[in-house]
Amino acid sequence: MAHAGAQGEPIDASSRRYTLFLLVVVYTSSFIDRSIINILVQPIKEEFGVSDTAMGFLTGFSFAIFYAGLGLPVAMLADRSNRRNIIAWAIAIWSGMTALCGAAQNFWQLAAARIGVGIGEAGAGPPSHSMIADMYPLRERTSAMAIYSWGIHIGLMFGALIGGMVEDAYGWRAAFLVVGIPGLVLALLVRFTIREPARGMADTVHAAPDKQGLADAFVHLWRIRSLRHTIAGCTLVAFVGYGISAWGAAFLMRSHGLTGKEVGLLMGPAGGLMGIIGAIVAGRLADRLSEKDPRWTPWVVSVSKVAAIPLVFLFYLPDNLWIAMLAFIPMIALAATYQGSTFAMVQTLSPLRMRAQASAILLFVINLIGLGLGPVAVGIISDLLLPYYGTDSLRYSLLIVSMLGLWGAWHYYLAGRHYREDLEISQGKVMA
């Protein structure tokens, strides 16, 4: 039997908008807390005297292994119980562990605290995806998921701004404390001001009482061709994106001589604003084009990833900072196009009682490989290139990793070739 409150209730338009708004704030908080370390890579590396490979482990794998792994059992719980309460507890855990990062006295203590942040953040994504899918019908779902993805870019922006400015004034440990403590208030807001939506509300069907397990979700995602390619494409794109996010600040410090505060002021507002714009435009464009041909839902992503490649070269290769930053602005907008389409496709093609688990599997793959290995790969390649390129080794490492975006674009194109047929089959069933 489902736990109390698991079935949810109908939600009116104003409550739906407020819930989506607060979930965006939650996602923003999670990205501030996970990404603030990116702006602090250089001072932490210098204090602890570790290699780029070790810092890649700290920014990526130490967080991702528990974040990705625990997302699966949490999602199984979310498909059976109250999703709002799970999210509230998750916020409290990751906020407390972020604050503890500021108390670390050596590399391994910081790594342990980062693991704790990952454990907490495992509880937010899948339940949030499931709630949004239950509140927004198919014709609005990509745009709603794109709005939810604003949290990534707002979080990266404030992580860079707050981290750079606080580190410059008070040191890197203070930065973790400043962003961690307010999350405890956010946890209370989620718990006591939003309602659990009824499952299947936006699809005008009811979730069946029987439970579908994690193995069923794996089989489902593998069986549907468009989802196989979407997950593959998203994983490759995330590998590039997390690698760039983890090392972008260190690149500007090493190759262009900027301070942490200067990097935060340059990359934070520009990256946050253009990320939001890219997500909005891509989500609206995908929704509009898909009304005539649903294949455009993944094809919008494919086109954007190919279009970004020339900008990647213009960002990394010039020694002129302003040429690099002019390329950075549209490059970030194009980098933000994949979340809305990807999340919407997975939710739309998954049964109602499997949506959180399907989302967790997607996040497991893209975070274990993308977030876990992307920053590590950049660090390893940078260390290998160090004897040949010195401080510019990071520049060429990032350029090499960025080329994987073309492979991701190919998978999104293949997803589009199958999506219309898969959608017709899915919409022809009442999937529970």
PyMOL commands that set and color helices and strands:
alter all, ss='L'
color gray80, all
select helices_A, chain A and resi 13-39+41-48+52-78+83-101+107-121+125-135+138-148+150-170+172-180+183-193+201-203+214-223+225-256+260-292+296-316+321-335+338-348+352-402+404-427
alter helices_A, ss='H'
color red, helices_A
deselect
rebuild
show_as cartoon
